[in-house]
Amino acid sequence: MDDSDEDQRLPHHREPKEYVSLDKLSELGVLSWRLDADNYENDEELKKIREERGYSYMDFCEVCPEKLPNYEEKIKNFFEEHLHTDEEIRYCVAGSGYFDVRDHDDKWIRVWVKKGGMIVLPAGIYHRFTLDTDNYIKAMRLFVGDPIWTPYNRPHDHLPARKEYIENFLQEEGGGQAVDAAA
């Protein structure tokens, strides 16, 4: 994505536009699926993913000015670059938003997650989230065991999760700028 300070909800494509393949995201530890958001309660593929990856906890979060208490403060906090010590798993069942992750060269890649898109950010990856210009997302949040919500704003390179992430995913060259995870 570009380095503009314009509205964070805009796509922020470079000119000319550059895209990153799902394989490149996978090299960074970012996984994604395209699922049937209209049938998430009975979706066999979602059940299979949850069983295989051990996602035992699930809830929903709606991010929009009308439904999220302290919206302005929270959307600002979501957009602060941070990491978590556990995976961040989000399944978009309505609306859309952007997850920005860092590539091998520490440049931002913007991932547009739309209805039906499920994304897994590995523990230790620096990232941030924002809505797009539609200002609405309803996401299923999944966790292994009890949910842990703690963000560690950059820099937190001393955390074991960050060290493991670097060892597992950032040892090789690569990277890029933008991808549509729900395409």
TIZA-5454 format. One record per residue: x, y, z of N, C-alpha, C in turn; residue number from 1; residue in one letter. Coordinates in steps of 0.02 Angstrom, whole numbers. Layout:
<rs>
+--------+--------+--------+--------+--------+--------+--------+--------+--------+------+------+
:    nxx :    nyy :    nzz :   caxx :   cayy :   cazz :    cxx :    cyy :    czz : resi : resn :
+--------+--------+--------+--------+--------+--------+--------+--------+--------+------+------+
:      X :      Y :      Z :      X :      Y :      Z :      X :      Y :      Z :  NUM :    a :
...
+--------+--------+--------+--------+--------+--------+--------+--------+--------+------+------+
</rs>
This chain:
<rs>
+--------+--------+--------+--------+--------+--------+--------+--------+--------+------+------+
:    nxx :    nyy :    nzz :   caxx :   cayy :   cazz :    cxx :    cyy :    czz : resi : resn :
+--------+--------+--------+--------+--------+--------+--------+--------+--------+------+------+
:     42 :    -59 :      0 :      0 :      0 :      0 :     44 :     62 :      0 :    1 :    m :
:     14 :    118 :    -17 :     53 :    180 :    -19 :     67 :    206 :     52 :    2 :    d :
:    105 :    260 :     55 :    123 :    289 :    120 :     83 :    352 :    137 :    3 :    d :
:     28 :    362 :    103 :    -13 :    422 :    111 :    -43 :    425 :    181 :    4 :    s :
:    -53 :    486 :    206 :    -87 :    497 :    269 :   -162 :    512 :    259 :    5 :    d :
:   -186 :    503 :    196 :   -257 :    513 :    182 :   -298 :    467 :    226 :    6 :    e :
:   -363 :    477 :    225 :   -412 :    437 :    262 :   -391 :    363 :    263 :    7 :    d :
:   -383 :    335 :    323 :   -361 :    265 :    329 :   -410 :    216 :    299 :    8 :    q :
:   -472 :    237 :    287 :   -524 :    193 :    261 :   -521 :    185 :    185 :    9 :    r :
:   -477 :    223 :    152 :   -469 :    218 :     80 :   -424 :    158 :     63 :   10 :    l :
:   -427 :    133 :      0 :   -387 :     74 :    -18 :   -311 :     83 :    -14 :   11 :    p :
:   -287 :    143 :    -25 :   -215 :    158 :    -21 :   -173 :    115 :    -68 :   12 :    h :
:   -197 :    106 :   -129 :   -158 :     70 :   -180 :    -98 :    113 :   -200 :   13 :    h :
:    -44 :     80 :   -217 :     12 :    114 :   -250 :     -9 :    127 :   -322 :   14 :    r :
:     25 :    173 :   -353 :     14 :    185 :   -425 :     79 :    171 :   -462 :   15 :    e :
:     81 :    125 :   -509 :     24 :     82 :   -528 :      8 :     33 :   -471 :   16 :    p :
:    -53 :      6 :   -474 :    -74 :    -41 :   -422 :    -30 :   -102 :   -422 :   17 :    k :
:    -15 :   -127 :   -362 :     23 :   -188 :   -352 :    -18 :   -235 :   -309 :   18 :    e :
:    -18 :   -298 :   -326 :    -56 :   -347 :   -287 :     -9 :   -402 :   -262 :   19 :    y :
:    -29 :   -433 :   -208 :      9 :   -487 :   -177 :    -34 :   -550 :   -182 :   20 :    v :
:     -2 :   -605 :   -199 :    -39 :   -668 :   -204 :    -53 :   -696 :   -134 :   21 :    s :
:   -102 :   -741 :   -132 :   -117 :   -775 :    -68 :    -57 :   -817 :    -46 :   22 :    l :
:    -17 :   -842 :    -95 :     43 :   -879 :    -78 :     93 :   -834 :    -41 :   23 :    d :
:    101 :   -772 :    -64 :    146 :   -725 :    -30 :    122 :   -711 :     41 :   24 :    k :
:     56 :   -703 :     49 :     30 :   -693 :    116 :     43 :   -754 :    160 :   25 :    l :
:     35 :   -813 :    130 :     49 :   -875 :    167 :    121 :   -879 :    190 :   26 :    s :
:    167 :   -853 :    149 :    238 :   -851 :    169 :    248 :   -808 :    231 :   27 :    e :
:    204 :   -760 :    242 :    206 :   -717 :    302 :    166 :   -748 :    360 :   28 :    l :
:    137 :   -807 :    348 :     98 :   -840 :    399 :     25 :   -822 :    399 :   29 :    g :
:      4 :   -779 :    352 :    -66 :   -757 :    348 :   -105 :   -807 :    306 :   30 :    v :
:   -158 :   -835 :    335 :   -200 :   -884 :    301 :   -268 :   -854 :    287 :   31 :    l :
:   -301 :   -878 :    234 :   -368 :   -853 :    220 :   -409 :   -907 :    185 :   32 :    s :
:   -474 :   -901 :    194 :   -523 :   -945 :    163 :   -580 :   -903 :    138 :   33 :    w :
:   -616 :   -929 :     89 :   -678 :   -899 :     64 :   -733 :   -948 :     84 :   34 :    r :
:   -779 :   -925 :    128 :   -831 :   -968 :    155 :   -900 :   -940 :    139 :   35 :    l :
:   -952 :   -977 :    155 :  -1021 :   -958 :    142 :  -1048 :   -920 :    203 :   36 :    d :
:  -1042 :   -854 :    202 :  -1062 :   -813 :    260 :  -1137 :   -815 :    272 :   37 :    a :
:  -1176 :   -831 :    222 :  -1248 :   -835 :    231 :  -1269 :   -900 :    266 :   38 :    d :
:  -1222 :   -946 :    273 :  -1237 :  -1011 :    302 :  -1185 :  -1030 :    356 :   39 :    n :
:  -1157 :   -980 :    390 :  -1102 :   -995 :    437 :  -1123 :  -1042 :    493 :   40 :    y :
:  -1187 :  -1042 :    512 :  -1209 :  -1085 :    567 :  -1205 :  -1159 :    550 :   41 :    e :
:  -1211 :  -1175 :    485 :  -1212 :  -1245 :    463 :  -1156 :  -1260 :    413 :   42 :    n :
:  -1108 :  -1217 :    406 :  -1055 :  -1224 :    356 :  -1006 :  -1279 :    377 :   43 :    d :
:  -1006 :  -1334 :    339 :   -962 :  -1390 :    354 :   -888 :  -1371 :    348 :   44 :    e :
:   -871 :  -1328 :    301 :   -801 :  -1308 :    293 :   -778 :  -1268 :    354 :   45 :    e :
:   -820 :  -1224 :    380 :   -803 :  -1187 :    441 :   -795 :  -1235 :    500 :   46 :    l :
:   -840 :  -1283 :    506 :   -834 :  -1333 :    560 :   -768 :  -1370 :    555 :   47 :    k :
:   -750 :  -1389 :    494 :   -687 :  -1426 :    483 :   -627 :  -1383 :    503 :   48 :    k :
:   -626 :  -1320 :    482 :   -571 :  -1274 :    500 :   -566 :  -1267 :    576 :   49 :    i :
:   -623 :  -1257 :    608 :   -624 :  -1249 :    681 :   -596 :  -1311 :    716 :   50 :    r :
:   -617 :  -1370 :    692 :   -593 :  -1432 :    723 :   -518 :  -1442 :    711 :   51 :    e :
:   -496 :  -1433 :    648 :   -426 :  -1444 :    631 :   -379 :  -1395 :    667 :   52 :    e :
:   -402 :  -1333 :    677 :   -358 :  -1282 :    707 :   -372 :  -1271 :    781 :   53 :    r :
:   -421 :  -1307 :    809 :   -434 :  -1303 :    881 :   -469 :  -1240 :    904 :   54 :    g :
:   -508 :  -1209 :    860 :   -544 :  -1148 :    878 :   -607 :  -1166 :    918 :   55 :    y :
:   -601 :  -1163 :    983 :   -655 :  -1185 :   1027 :   -699 :  -1128 :   1051 :   56 :    s :
:   -675 :  -1066 :   1049 :   -714 :  -1008 :   1072 :   -735 :   -967 :   1011 :   57 :    y :
:   -796 :   -941 :   1013 :   -822 :   -900 :    958 :   -870 :   -848 :    984 :   58 :    m :
:   -863 :   -787 :    958 :   -914 :   -735 :    970 :   -915 :   -689 :    909 :   59 :    d :
:   -955 :   -636 :    913 :   -961 :   -589 :    858 :   -946 :   -519 :    882 :   60 :    f :
:   -921 :   -479 :    836 :   -908 :   -408 :    850 :   -932 :   -368 :    790 :   61 :    c :
:   -972 :   -317 :    803 :   -993 :   -271 :    751 :   -955 :   -205 :    761 :   62 :    e :
:   -920 :   -184 :    709 :   -882 :   -122 :    713 :   -915 :    -72 :    666 :   63 :    v :
:   -947 :    -23 :    696 :   -978 :     33 :    660 :   -995 :     86 :    712 :   64 :    c :
:  -1003 :    148 :    691 :  -1016 :    201 :    739 :  -1078 :    189 :    782 :   65 :    p :
:  -1129 :    157 :    754 :  -1193 :    148 :    790 :  -1191 :     90 :    841 :   66 :    e :
:  -1147 :     42 :    832 :  -1151 :    -19 :    873 :  -1092 :    -31 :    920 :   67 :    k :
:  -1036 :      4 :    908 :   -977 :     -8 :    950 :   -969 :     49 :    999 :   68 :    l :
:   -976 :     35 :   1065 :   -966 :     87 :   1114 :   -895 :    116 :   1109 :   69 :    p :
:   -890 :    181 :   1119 :   -825 :    216 :   1113 :   -793 :    204 :   1045 :   70 :    n :
:   -834 :    207 :    993 :   -813 :    191 :    925 :   -749 :    228 :    904 :   71 :    y :
:   -748 :    294 :    911 :   -691 :    333 :    887 :   -626 :    311 :    921 :   72 :    e :
:   -628 :    301 :    986 :   -569 :    279 :   1023 :   -548 :    208 :   1002 :   73 :    e :
:   -597 :    164 :    994 :   -580 :     94 :    977 :   -553 :     88 :    906 :   74 :    k :
:   -582 :    125 :    858 :   -557 :    119 :    789 :   -487 :    148 :    785 :   75 :    i :
:   -473 :    199 :    825 :   -405 :    227 :    828 :   -357 :    174 :    857 :   76 :    k :
:   -378 :    140 :    910 :   -336 :     88 :    941 :   -325 :     30 :    894 :   77 :    n :
:   -377 :      9 :    857 :   -370 :    -47 :    809 :   -317 :    -31 :    756 :   78 :    f :
:   -311 :     35 :    739 :   -266 :     55 :    685 :   -195 :     68 :    710 :   79 :    f :
:   -183 :     64 :    774 :   -115 :     68 :    801 :    -80 :      2 :    785 :   80 :    e :
:    -19 :      7 :    759 :     19 :    -54 :    743 :     33 :    -93 :    806 :   81 :    e :
:     15 :   -157 :    804 :     22 :   -199 :    864 :     29 :   -272 :    844 :   82 :    h :
:     41 :   -314 :    894 :     42 :   -386 :    885 :      4 :   -417 :    943 :   83 :    l :
:    -10 :   -481 :    936 :    -41 :   -521 :    989 :      2 :   -582 :   1000 :   84 :    h :
:     -4 :   -611 :   1060 :     35 :   -671 :   1076 :     -1 :   -735 :   1054 :   85 :    t :
:    -62 :   -727 :   1027 :   -100 :   -783 :    998 :   -122 :   -763 :    928 :   86 :    d :
:   -144 :   -811 :    889 :   -172 :   -796 :    823 :   -231 :   -747 :    829 :   87 :    e :
:   -240 :   -707 :    778 :   -301 :   -667 :    772 :   -341 :   -696 :    715 :   88 :    e :
:   -401 :   -722 :    730 :   -443 :   -755 :    680 :   -507 :   -715 :    673 :   89 :    i :
:   -521 :   -692 :    612 :   -582 :   -655 :    599 :   -616 :   -682 :    537 :   90 :    r :
:   -681 :   -693 :    542 :   -721 :   -716 :    487 :   -775 :   -663 :    474 :   91 :    y :
:   -772 :   -631 :    418 :   -818 :   -577 :    401 :   -884 :   -606 :    377 :   92 :    c :
:   -936 :   -598 :    417 :  -1002 :   -623 :    398 :  -1046 :   -569 :    368 :   93 :    v :
:  -1025 :   -505 :    373 :  -1060 :   -449 :    342 :  -1012 :   -390 :    340 :   94 :    a :
:  -1019 :   -348 :    289 :   -978 :   -289 :    284 :   -908 :   -304 :    259 :   95 :    g :
:   -860 :   -261 :    278 :   -791 :   -268 :    254 :   -745 :   -222 :    293 :   96 :    s :
:   -680 :   -236 :    288 :   -630 :   -195 :    320 :   -561 :   -215 :    297 :   97 :    g :
:   -511 :   -179 :    320 :   -442 :   -191 :    301 :   -399 :   -215 :    360 :   98 :    y :
:   -361 :   -267 :    348 :   -307 :   -287 :    393 :   -243 :   -270 :    357 :   99 :    f :
:   -201 :   -231 :    388 :   -135 :   -215 :    361 :    -83 :   -256 :    398 :  100 :    d :
:    -39 :   -289 :    360 :     16 :   -328 :    390 :     81 :   -306 :    359 :  101 :    v :
:    136 :   -319 :    393 :    202 :   -301 :    369 :    232 :   -357 :    328 :  102 :    r :
:    265 :   -339 :    272 :    298 :   -389 :    230 :    369 :   -401 :    255 :  103 :    d :
:    408 :   -440 :    216 :    478 :   -455 :    235 :    521 :   -392 :    239 :  104 :    h :
:    502 :   -340 :    202 :    540 :   -277 :    202 :    509 :   -225 :    248 :  105 :    d :
:    464 :   -246 :    291 :    431 :   -203 :    340 :    385 :   -151 :    307 :  106 :    d :
:    362 :   -165 :    246 :    314 :   -122 :    212 :    244 :   -150 :    223 :  107 :    k :
:    195 :   -105 :    221 :    126 :   -127 :    232 :     97 :   -162 :    172 :  108 :    w :
:     60 :   -215 :    185 :     17 :   -249 :    137 :    -54 :   -240 :    163 :  109 :    i :
:    -98 :   -214 :    122 :   -168 :   -205 :    142 :   -209 :   -263 :    116 :  110 :    r :
:   -244 :   -298 :    162 :   -286 :   -355 :    146 :   -359 :   -334 :    157 :  111 :    v :
:   -397 :   -333 :    102 :   -467 :   -314 :    106 :   -509 :   -376 :    120 :  112 :    w :
:   -538 :   -380 :    178 :   -579 :   -436 :    198 :   -652 :   -417 :    190 :  113 :    v :
:   -687 :   -456 :    149 :   -757 :   -442 :    134 :   -800 :   -501 :    157 :  114 :    k :
:   -865 :   -493 :    153 :   -912 :   -545 :    174 :   -890 :   -612 :    144 :  115 :    k :
:   -884 :   -661 :    188 :   -863 :   -728 :    168 :   -789 :   -741 :    176 :  116 :    g :
:   -750 :   -688 :    188 :   -678 :   -695 :    196 :   -660 :   -710 :    268 :  117 :    g :
:   -618 :   -760 :    277 :   -592 :   -777 :    344 :   -517 :   -769 :    341 :  118 :    m :
:   -488 :   -735 :    390 :   -416 :   -722 :    391 :   -388 :   -743 :    459 :  119 :    i :
:   -328 :   -772 :    456 :   -291 :   -791 :    517 :   -224 :   -755 :    515 :  120 :    v :
:   -213 :   -712 :    564 :   -148 :   -679 :    572 :   -110 :   -717 :    625 :  121 :    l :
:    -48 :   -738 :    610 :    -10 :   -777 :    658 :     10 :   -736 :    720 :  122 :    p :
:     19 :   -769 :    775 :     45 :   -736 :    835 :    112 :   -703 :    817 :  123 :    a :
:    121 :   -642 :    842 :    185 :   -607 :    832 :    190 :   -564 :    771 :  124 :    g :
:    141 :   -564 :    726 :    144 :   -522 :    666 :    119 :   -452 :    683 :  125 :    i :
:    157 :   -401 :    663 :    134 :   -332 :    671 :     79 :   -319 :    621 :  126 :    y :
:     25 :   -290 :    644 :    -33 :   -277 :    601 :    -75 :   -221 :    630 :  127 :    h :
:   -127 :   -203 :    593 :   -176 :   -154 :    615 :   -241 :   -167 :    576 :  128 :    r :
:   -295 :   -138 :    600 :   -360 :   -147 :    568 :   -396 :    -80 :    561 :  129 :    f :
:   -433 :    -73 :    507 :   -478 :    -16 :    499 :   -536 :    -37 :    456 :  130 :    t :
:   -590 :     -1 :    463 :   -646 :    -10 :    417 :   -629 :     20 :    350 :  131 :    l :
:   -668 :      1 :    299 :   -663 :     36 :    235 :   -716 :     91 :    235 :  132 :    d :
:   -729 :    122 :    179 :   -775 :    180 :    177 :   -848 :    161 :    190 :  133 :    t :
:   -865 :     97 :    191 :   -933 :     76 :    209 :   -946 :     80 :    284 :  134 :    d :
:   -892 :     86 :    324 :   -897 :     95 :    397 :   -935 :     40 :    433 :  135 :    n :
:   -928 :    -23 :    410 :   -964 :    -76 :    444 :   -932 :   -144 :    430 :  136 :    y :
:   -922 :   -182 :    483 :   -904 :   -252 :    478 :   -935 :   -289 :    536 :  137 :    i :
:   -960 :   -349 :    522 :   -980 :   -396 :    574 :   -935 :   -456 :    566 :  138 :    k :
:   -896 :   -469 :    618 :   -847 :   -522 :    614 :   -856 :   -573 :    669 :  139 :    a :
:   -848 :   -636 :    650 :   -844 :   -690 :    699 :   -772 :   -690 :    723 :  140 :    m :
:   -763 :   -690 :    789 :   -697 :   -695 :    818 :   -688 :   -765 :    846 :  141 :    r :
:   -634 :   -797 :    828 :   -621 :   -865 :    849 :   -555 :   -867 :    889 :  142 :    l :
:   -552 :   -913 :    937 :   -493 :   -921 :    978 :   -483 :   -994 :    994 :  143 :    f :
:   -421 :  -1011 :   1009 :   -404 :  -1075 :   1039 :   -409 :  -1064 :   1114 :  144 :    v :
:   -456 :  -1097 :   1147 :   -465 :  -1087 :   1219 :   -497 :  -1020 :   1234 :  145 :    g :
:   -482 :   -994 :   1294 :   -511 :   -930 :   1314 :   -483 :   -873 :   1273 :  146 :    d :
:   -525 :   -823 :   1257 :   -501 :   -767 :   1217 :   -451 :   -724 :   1254 :  147 :    p :
:   -400 :   -703 :   1218 :   -350 :   -656 :   1244 :   -351 :   -596 :   1198 :  148 :    i :
:   -366 :   -537 :   1225 :   -377 :   -478 :   1185 :   -318 :   -430 :   1186 :  149 :    w :
:   -264 :   -447 :   1220 :   -211 :   -399 :   1233 :   -171 :   -381 :   1171 :  150 :    t :
:   -172 :   -316 :   1150 :   -128 :   -293 :   1096 :    -63 :   -266 :   1127 :  151 :    p :
:     -8 :   -279 :   1094 :     57 :   -252 :   1114 :     80 :   -206 :   1058 :  152 :    y :
:     74 :   -141 :   1070 :     93 :    -93 :   1018 :    167 :    -96 :   1004 :  153 :    n :
:    184 :    -85 :    940 :    253 :    -87 :    918 :    293 :    -32 :    953 :  154 :    r :
:    353 :    -47 :    978 :    392 :   -108 :    972 :    383 :   -155 :   1031 :  155 :    p :
:    376 :   -218 :   1017 :    375 :   -271 :   1067 :    413 :   -332 :   1040 :  156 :    h :
:    471 :   -319 :   1011 :    511 :   -371 :    980 :    540 :   -421 :   1029 :  157 :    d :
:    539 :   -405 :   1093 :    566 :   -450 :   1144 :    518 :   -506 :   1164 :  158 :    h :
:    455 :   -501 :   1145 :    407 :   -553 :   1163 :    422 :   -619 :   1127 :  159 :    l :
:    415 :   -675 :   1162 :    427 :   -740 :   1130 :    386 :   -750 :   1067 :  160 :    p :
:    323 :   -727 :   1065 :    282 :   -735 :   1005 :    312 :   -698 :    946 :  161 :    a :
:    341 :   -640 :    957 :    372 :   -602 :    903 :    436 :   -637 :    879 :  162 :    r :
:    476 :   -661 :    926 :    537 :   -696 :    908 :    522 :   -759 :    867 :  163 :    k :
:    470 :   -796 :    888 :    450 :   -856 :    851 :    425 :   -838 :    781 :  164 :    e :
:    387 :   -783 :    777 :    362 :   -762 :    712 :    420 :   -746 :    665 :  165 :    y :
:    468 :   -708 :    689 :    527 :   -690 :    648 :    562 :   -753 :    625 :  166 :    i :
:    573 :   -799 :    671 :    608 :   -861 :    655 :    570 :   -903 :    603 :  167 :    e :
:    504 :   -906 :    610 :    464 :   -948 :    566 :    446 :   -917 :    498 :  168 :    n :
:    441 :   -850 :    495 :    415 :   -819 :    435 :    456 :   -765 :    403 :  169 :    f :
:    503 :   -735 :    438 :    538 :   -677 :    410 :    610 :   -691 :    392 :  170 :    l :
:    629 :   -753 :    387 :    698 :   -770 :    372 :    714 :   -763 :    297 :  171 :    q :
:    662 :   -764 :    254 :    673 :   -761 :    182 :    652 :   -693 :    155 :  172 :    e :
:    677 :   -677 :     95 :    658 :   -615 :     61 :    589 :   -625 :     29 :  173 :    e :
:    553 :   -570 :     17 :    489 :   -574 :    -18 :    444 :   -518 :      2 :  174 :    g :
:    380 :   -523 :    -16 :    332 :   -473 :      6 :    301 :   -435 :    -50 :  175 :    g :
:    255 :   -390 :    -33 :    220 :   -350 :    -82 :    174 :   -300 :    -50 :  176 :    g :
:    121 :   -278 :    -85 :     84 :   -222 :    -61 :      9 :   -230 :    -50 :  177 :    q :
:    -28 :   -269 :    -89 :   -101 :   -271 :    -79 :   -130 :   -336 :   -105 :  178 :    a :
:   -184 :   -358 :    -73 :   -219 :   -418 :    -95 :   -291 :   -414 :    -74 :  179 :    v :
:   -335 :   -445 :   -110 :   -406 :   -450 :    -93 :   -418 :   -521 :    -68 :  180 :    d :
:   -422 :   -530 :     -2 :   -427 :   -597 :     28 :   -492 :   -633 :     12 :  181 :    a :
:   -543 :   -596 :     -8 :   -607 :   -628 :    -21 :   -620 :   -637 :    -95 :  182 :    a :
:   -568 :   -626 :   -136 :   -578 :   -631 :   -208 :   -586 :   -703 :   -230 :  183 :    a :
+--------+--------+--------+--------+--------+--------+--------+--------+--------+------+------+
</rs>
